[in-house]
Amino acid sequence: MIVSVEKAAGIIKKGELVAIPTETVYGLAADAFNVDAVKNTFKQKGRPADNPLIVHISSTDQLELLTVFVSEAAKTIAESFWPGPLTIVINKRVNVPDVITGGLASVAVRMPEHPETLALINKTGPLTAPSANMSGSPSATRAVHIENDFGVDFPILEGQAPSLGIESTVLDIREEPFTILRPGAVTAAMIESQTGFKVQSSEKKLNSDKHSPGMRYTHYKPAAKVSVIDEIPSELKSNITYIFHSAETSESGESVYNYKGDFNKLAHNLYDHFRQADYLGHSQIFIEKLPDDENSSILFALKDRVSRASNS
C-alpha cells in the first residue's frame, strides 16, 4: 500500500513501521528513539536482536542526536558522500537505545539519497531502517518484494524504487586507518581520493562483522541454491536460473540473464532474480564467475553479495 510522506510520518509517530525507498534497497523504518517500535522491527523481520541497525538521518545536524562528538573526519566524509550509499560507524550517545546497536558502544549512520525519504525524516527525526525483507532473505528492491514478505496492506512510502540494488558501504571511522566493514557502491579508493583518509578492508580487522549491520548472520540468500560457475554450460535447463555477464555469449531466454559487462545493471537486478527463481520454484541459480575489474566500483560489493548468497 503506497502512502504519502504525510501519512508515513503519522504512522511512524504512532510507533508503527513503514517501508521506505532509498537509493540502495527498501528499508523497514521505525522511530529510532522509540524502543518498542525498533523492537517491532526485529520481530517483523525475524532478525536476531544482536544484529545492529543503521540509523538514517536527513541532515548532518542530526548527528549530534546520536554521538557526543562529531569528528572532523565525520564532517569531511558527510560533505563528500552524503546524501549517498555510505554508512559511517561512530561512537554513540548514551541515549541511543541499545536495541539499535546490539549493545555495542557504536552506532551506524547514513543519509540516504532519496527525496521522499529525506522529507519523511525531516518530519519524524532519525529512523532505523534495516532492509525491508524477512531476515536472511534477499533484500527488497521492488515494492512487490515487500508485499510478498509482509502483505499487500503494508505501508510503503511513495517514491522511486531503489536505483542501486546493493546495500550501502559501511565504514568504521572510529580509528585510523578507517575500515570498510561492508562493501558497497562507495569504494575505499573513492573515499581515499576524495578525503585523503587511509581506508582498509574488514579482512584486516578482527571481529569487524559484529560492528556492521547486515554482516553477522546469513544474508541475501534465496531458497534456491546459488552456485558460481567458471564456464557457461553448453546446454541450459529450464528449471535453473542463469545469470551471465560475458559479452561473448548470446544465450538468452526465460530465467537466462546476460548482462554483457553491465555490472551496475546486474547489481540492480540481482535480488529480484533471486526472488524470481524462488517464485518459479527453481532449485538452483548459476552465476558466471565475476571478473577482477578495478574500473567497476560496484564489482567488489557484487562479489560479496554473490559469495554470501552461495555460502551454505
C-alpha positions in Angstrom: 0.0 0.0 0.0 1.7 3.2 -1.2 1.4 6.1 1.3 2.3 9.8 1.2 5.1 11.4 3.2 2.4 12.9 5.5 0.7 9.6 6.1 4.0 7.8 6.6 5.1 10.4 9.2 1.8 9.8 11.1 2.4 6.0 11.1 5.9 6.4 12.3 4.9 8.8 15.1 2.3 6.2 16.3 5.2 3.8 16.8 4.4 1.7 13.8 6.6 0.7 10.8 6.8 1.9 7.2 8.8 0.6 4.3 10.9 3.4 2.8 12.7 3.5 -0.6 16.3 4.6 -0.7 18.9 4.6 -3.5 20.2 1.2 -2.3 17.3 -1.0 -1.2 14.0 -0.6 0.6 14.2 -0.1 4.4 11.9 -1.0 7.2 11.6 2.2 9.1 10.9 2.9 12.7 11.4 5.9 15.1 15.0 5.4 16.2 14.2 6.7 19.7 11.0 4.6 20.2 12.4 1.4 21.7 9.1 -0.6 21.3 8.9 0.4 17.6 12.5 -0.6 17.0 11.9 -3.9 18.8 8.9 -4.4 16.5 11.3 -4.1 13.5 13.3 -7.1 14.7 10.0 -9.0 15.3 8.6 -8.2 11.9 11.8 -9.3 10.1 12.7 -12.2 12.3 16.0 -10.5 12.8 18.5 -11.5 15.6 18.5 -8.9 18.4 22.3 -8.6 18.4 22.4 -7.6 14.7 22.8 -3.7 14.8 20.7 -1.4 12.7 21.6 1.6 10.6 20.1 5.0 11.7 19.0 7.1 8.8 19.2 10.9 9.1 18.2 13.8 6.8 20.8 16.4 7.9 24.3 16.4 9.4 22.8 18.4 12.4 21.1 15.1 13.4 24.5 13.5 14.0 24.5 15.4 17.3 21.5 13.4 18.4 23.5 10.2 18.0 27.1 11.0 19.1 28.6 13.2 21.7 31.4 14.5 19.4 31.1 14.9 15.6 34.6 14.5 14.5 36.2 16.4 11.6 36.5 13.1 9.8 32.7 12.6 10.1 32.1 16.1 8.8 34.5 15.6 5.9 33.0 12.3 4.8 29.5 13.6 5.2 30.3 16.6 3.0 31.9 14.3 0.4 29.4 11.4 0.2 26.1 12.4 1.8 23.4 12.0 0.8 24.5 8.7 -0.7 25.2 5.0 -0.2 27.8 5.3 2.6 27.2 4.4 6.2 29.7 5.5 8.9 30.2 3.8 12.3 30.8 6.3 15.1 30.7 6.3 18.9 27.1 6.6 20.2 25.5 8.8 22.7 24.3 7.1 25.8 20.7 7.9 24.9 20.8 5.9 21.7 18.9 2.7 22.6 20.9 -0.4 22.9 18.4 -2.3 20.9 19.6 -0.3 17.8 23.3 -1.1 18.3 23.1 -4.7 19.6 24.6 -3.5 22.9 27.7 -2.0 21.2 29.1 1.4 22.0 29.0 2.3 18.4 26.2 3.3 16.1 25.9 3.1 12.2 24.5 6.2 10.5 23.8 7.3 6.9 21.9 9.9 4.9 20.0 8.3 2.1 19.8 9.9 -1.3 16.1 9.8 -1.8 13.8 12.9 -1.8 10.7 11.4 -0.2 12.6 9.5 2.4 14.6 12.6 3.4 11.3 14.6 3.5 9.9 11.9 5.9 12.9 12.0 8.2 12.6 15.8 8.3 9.2 15.3 9.8 10.0 12.3 12.1 13.6 12.6 13.1 16.2 9.8 12.7 14.8 6.4 11.6 16.2 2.9 11.9 15.7 1.1 8.6 17.2 -2.3 8.0 16.3 -3.9 4.7 12.5 -4.4 4.2 12.6 -8.2 4.0 12.5 -11.3 6.2 15.8 -11.7 7.8 18.4 -13.6 5.8 16.4 -13.5 2.5 17.3 -11.2 -0.4 16.8 -7.5 0.2 13.7 -5.8 -1.2 14.4 -3.7 -4.3 10.8 -3.5 -5.6 7.6 -2.8 -3.9 6.2 -6.2 -4.8 9.0 -7.8 -2.8 7.7 -6.0 0.4 4.1 -7.1 -0.5 5.3 -10.7 -0.9 7.1 -10.6 2.5 4.7 -8.5 4.6 1.4 -8.4 2.7 -0.3 -6.0 0.3 -1.6 -3.7 3.0 1.8 -3.0 4.5 2.5 0.8 4.1 5.2 1.7 1.6 6.4 5.3 1.2 5.8 6.8 -2.2 8.8 7.5 -4.4 11.2 6.0 -7.0 12.3 2.4 -6.3 16.0 1.8 -5.4 18.4 2.6 -8.3 21.5 0.7 -7.0 20.1 -2.6 -5.7 23.1 -3.2 -3.3 23.2 -2.2 0.3 25.4 0.8 1.4 29.1 0.7 2.1 29.7 0.6 5.9 32.8 2.5 7.0 34.1 2.4 10.6 35.7 5.8 11.3 36.4 5.5 15.0 40.1 4.9 14.5 42.6 5.3 11.6 43.1 3.7 9.2 39.3 3.6 8.6 37.9 0.2 7.9 35.2 -0.9 5.4 33.1 -3.4 7.3 30.7 -4.0 4.4 31.4 -3.2 0.7 29.0 -1.2 -1.3 28.9 1.3 -4.2 31.4 3.6 -2.4 34.8 2.0 -2.5 38.0 2.5 -0.5 39.7 4.2 -3.5 36.8 6.7 -3.8 37.0 7.6 -0.1 40.8 7.9 -0.1 40.8 10.1 -3.3 38.0 12.4 -2.1 39.0 12.8 1.5 42.7 11.8 1.8 41.9 9.3 4.6 43.5 5.9 4.6 41.0 3.0 4.3 41.4 -0.7 4.8 39.1 -3.7 4.2 37.5 -5.6 7.0 39.7 -8.7 6.4 42.5 -6.8 8.2 40.5 -6.1 11.3 39.4 -8.9 13.7 35.7 -9.1 14.7 34.7 -6.5 12.3 31.4 -8.2 11.4 29.9 -7.5 14.8 30.1 -3.8 14.3 28.4 -3.8 10.8 24.7 -4.1 10.2 23.9 -7.0 7.8 27.1 -8.9 8.2 26.9 -11.1 11.3 24.5 -13.7 10.0 23.5 -15.3 6.7 22.1 -12.7 4.4 21.0 -12.1 0.8 20.1 -15.8 0.2 17.2 -17.2 -1.8 15.8 -20.6 -1.1 17.4 -21.8 -4.4 21.0 -22.9 -4.2 23.3 -20.2 -5.6 26.4 -21.6 -7.4 29.3 -19.7 -9.1 30.3 -21.3 -12.3 33.6 -20.8 -14.3 32.1 -21.5 -17.7 28.7 -21.1 -19.4 27.1 -24.5 -19.9 26.6 -25.7 -23.4 23.1 -26.8 -22.6 20.7 -24.7 -20.4 18.0 -26.4 -18.3 14.5 -24.9 -17.9 14.3 -25.3 -14.2 17.5 -23.3 -13.4 18.1 -19.6 -13.3 21.3 -18.4 -15.1 23.0 -15.1 -14.6 25.8 -14.3 -17.1 27.9 -11.3 -17.8 30.1 -12.3 -20.7 29.7 -10.2 -23.8 30.7 -13.3 -25.9 27.6 -15.4 -25.2 24.3 -14.7 -26.8 22.3 -17.2 -24.7 19.0 -15.7 -23.6 15.5 -16.7 -22.6 13.2 -17.0 -19.6 15.3 -17.1 -16.5 18.5 -16.6 -18.5 20.0 -13.2 -18.0 23.1 -11.9 -19.8 24.4 -8.5 -18.7 27.2 -8.3 -21.3 29.5 -6.5 -18.9 26.9 -4.1 -17.4 27.7 -4.8 -13.7 25.7 -1.9 -12.4 22.6 -3.3 -14.0 23.4 -6.8 -12.8 23.7 -5.4 -9.2 20.4 -3.6 -9.6 18.6 -6.7 -10.6 20.4 -9.4 -8.6 18.0 -9.7 -5.7 15.0 -9.6 -8.0 16.4 -12.6 -9.9 17.0 -14.4 -6.6 13.3 -13.8 -5.6 12.0 -14.7 -9.1 13.9 -18.0 -9.0 12.2 -18.9 -5.8 8.8 -17.8 -7.2 9.3 -20.1 -10.2 10.3 -23.0 -7.9 13.8 -23.2 -9.3 16.2 -25.2 -7.1 19.4 -23.7 -8.5 20.8 -20.4 -9.6 24.0 -20.4 -11.6 26.0 -17.2 -11.7 29.0 -16.8 -14.0 32.2 -16.0 -12.0 32.7 -12.3 -11.8 35.9 -10.8 -13.1 38.5 -8.6 -11.4 37.9 -5.1 -12.6 39.2 -2.2 -10.7 37.4 0.2 -13.1 34.0 -1.0 -11.8 33.1 0.5 -8.4 30.2 -2.0 -7.9 32.1 -5.2 -8.6 33.6 -5.8 -5.2 30.2 -5.3 -3.5 28.6 -7.5 -6.1 31.1 -10.3 -5.4 30.5 -10.0 -1.7 26.7 -10.5 -2.1 27.1 -13.4 -4.5 29.6 -15.0 -2.2 27.4 -14.7 0.8 24.4 -16.0 -1.1 26.4 -19.0 -2.4 27.8 -20.0 1.0 26.0 -22.7 2.9 
